[in-house]
Amino acid sequence: MVKITRLNDTVLVVNSDMIEFLEATPDTIVTLTTGRKVVAKESVDELIDKVVEYKRRCLRLEPDVKSR
């Protein structure tokens, strides 16, 4: 899941697997596989970095949460 900031400063958490493509027109438009579009404050490159970091965290072998 990645956080996307809308133009009105509200934060939307999106399943990164649902992102179909990103457009810079000059605003960043995130198109989801459902067809829904979200206009984001972040640049295309920033959103790509967020998705890559999320995927890295998911694929890491050691867990973030330590057991009690």
C-alpha positions, -999 to +999 in steps of 0.1 A: +000+000+000+013+035-008+001+069+004-009+093-023-016+130-016-045+145-035-044+181-047-067+191-017-041+176+007-062+146+017-042+113+018-054+083+000-038+048+006-038+028-026-030-009-032+001-006-055-009-037-074-040-018-085-020+010-103-023+005-140-003+035-151+009+070-141+007+101-163+023+136-159+000+161-177+015+183-158-005+170-128+002+134-119-028+112-128-029+077-113-051+053-132-062+022-113-071-011-129-107-003-120-106+027-143-108+051-114-084+081-117-067+100-089-049+133-093-018+134-070+005+160-057+035+137-060+055+135-092+055+103-113+091+096-101+081+100-064+052+076-068+074+051-086+099+053-057+071+048-032+059+016-050+094+003-053+101+008-016+068-008-007+076-039-029+111-041-013+096-041+022+072-069+012+099-090-003+124-086+025+132-119+043+134-105+079+101-091+094+098-055+105+079-065+136+098-082+164+081-110+183+076-105+221 
